[in-house]
Amino acid sequence: MAELNCYITEQRIEGADDGVLDGKTVAVKDNISTVGVETTCGSKMLEGYVPPYDATVVERLKDAGATIAGKANMDEFGMGTTTETSYYGATLNPVDTGRVPGGSSGGSAAAVAAGEADLALGTDTGGSIRAPAAFCGVVGIKPTYGLVSRYGLIAYANSLEQIGPIAATVEEAAGLLDVLAGPDERDATTVEEGADSDYAAAADGDVAGMTIGVPVELVEGADEGVVETFWNAIAKLEDQGAEYVEVSMPSVEKAVAAYYVIAMSEASSNLARFDGTRYGLNATDVEGAGDLSAEGNWNEAFAKAREDGFGPEVKRRILLGTFALSAGYHDRYYGKAQDARAWIRQDFDDSLDEADVLASPTMPVPPFELGEGLKDPRTMYLADANTVPINLADVPAISVPAGESDGLPVGMQLIGPKYGEERIIRAASALE
Ligand code: GLN
């Protein structure tokens, strides 16, 4: 089914001869480094870039006996919610090929949904695992910040992002998390906590006595069909002995604004390293670069390489992020966004005192038609309203299929406290 365009590079990488993932194929998002295999981040800027080392998660996949099926398509540098900003063309949603698979890990989720891979790795900075899982009708987990090593992940916004699993079932996604989780001496943000859990075993569907908090702010304003499917899924959990309570989290109204200021600021700094001299695109090959041996031409060469190598969404974010961090504006934008982040964290702490897990629709809307989301960036950013608060709060969340609306998949998002992955896995498995 090559026409779905799930992969940027379709190349098998064999792992160890045995292990818990023996015989399983895994699609790996193309912002995760694979030694000897091109890694592009969906960008022209990194066309032809071949990493000299494996990401820690890739090492762990190989050690567990997995076969990597290829490098999965993605929005350029993870910036998008549809996989349409990829330089290598859009990925189609296997459920309805006139629609997007979600993003930015759209290739990963589509590969699993279409059976082109058994499992997949995505990355989630503000929803990029959960959005495509929801739109393609599969399961995705955004782990607690620090549970999974980011060594070898090409950074978009370090303080927000995590690598995580995508699979057809909760148990398989949890089993993959078991392989990925745990400290890494090459990533100082990783921790011991949660490493020795048995996530796959937590997929036992036992929600008797569990309290599920529904933040009203994350349901209001969502598409009618999505809301109906969501409440039917909550009723299903109640039938199995869970109880639901409404909670209020006023801070989440600020989440999209805070997220985009922080993500763009970090991106503007992270992407400064791409200048056409060290990775991928070569400034000397860019048309109009002029004679680079002449003194003083390098600034122009960097500018040309960046103009040629980055797509419009990436450029927009570098410009806005640079602006938000510039002298005189720092307090007005970045400082305010950090304050909002602290408030959001507090709201999650308080709500998770009242309930064991929180639940919301993963996406407030059904999958966009191809081309629809690219028309207006703000509409696209607002579709992240339910997913970005989770990254700002560093907590874990899972998206699990909740049912359908007009024949299209709807995802339910279940959110837990830090290192509460077992709880959300348990609750999610009760919906299968
Ligand atoms: N859609 C969000 C963004 O564009 C999230 C992306 C992600 O999680 N990588 O930033």
Boltz pocket constraint, residues with backbone or C-beta under 6 A from the ligand:
constraints:
  - pocket:
      binder: B
      contacts: [[A, 77], [A, 78], [A, 79], [A, 80], [A, 81], [A, 103], [A, 104], [A, 123], [A, 124], [A, 125], [A, 126], [A, 127], [A, 128], [A, 129], [A, 156], [A, 263], [A, 380], [A, 384]]
      max_distance: 6.0
